[in-house]
């Protein structure tokens, strides 16, 4: 359960970064590619 909660929060953070920070977008994409 704990891992799922952390993953959910991480995904929320990724969504926020995509939405508000174009500068971080390549970094966010790289993180998603690593999963």
C-alpha positions as CSV (number, residue, x, y, z in Angstrom):
1,X,0.0,0.0,0.0
2,X,2.7,2.4,0.9
3,X,4.5,2.0,-2.4
4,X,1.2,2.7,-4.2
5,X,0.7,5.9,-2.2
6,X,4.3,7.0,-3.1
7,X,3.7,6.2,-6.7
8,X,0.5,8.2,-6.8
9,X,2.2,11.2,-5.2
10,X,5.1,10.9,-7.7
11,X,2.6,10.8,-10.6
12,X,0.8,13.9,-9.2
13,X,4.2,15.6,-9.1
14,X,5.0,14.6,-12.7
15,X,1.6,15.9,-13.8
16,X,2.2,19.2,-12.0
17,X,5.7,19.5,-13.6
18,X,4.2,18.8,-17.1
19,X,1.5,21.4,-16.5
20,X,3.5,24.2,-15.1
21,X,7.1,23.8,-16.0
22,X,8.1,23.5,-19.7
23,X,11.8,23.7,-18.6
24,X,11.4,20.4,-16.6
25,X,9.4,18.7,-19.3
26,X,12.4,16.8,-20.9
27,X,13.4,15.7,-17.4
28,X,9.9,14.4,-16.6
29,X,9.8,12.6,-19.9
30,X,13.1,10.9,-19.1
31,X,11.8,9.8,-15.7
32,X,8.7,8.2,-17.4
33,X,11.0,6.5,-19.9
34,X,13.0,4.9,-17.1
35,X,10.0,3.2,-15.5
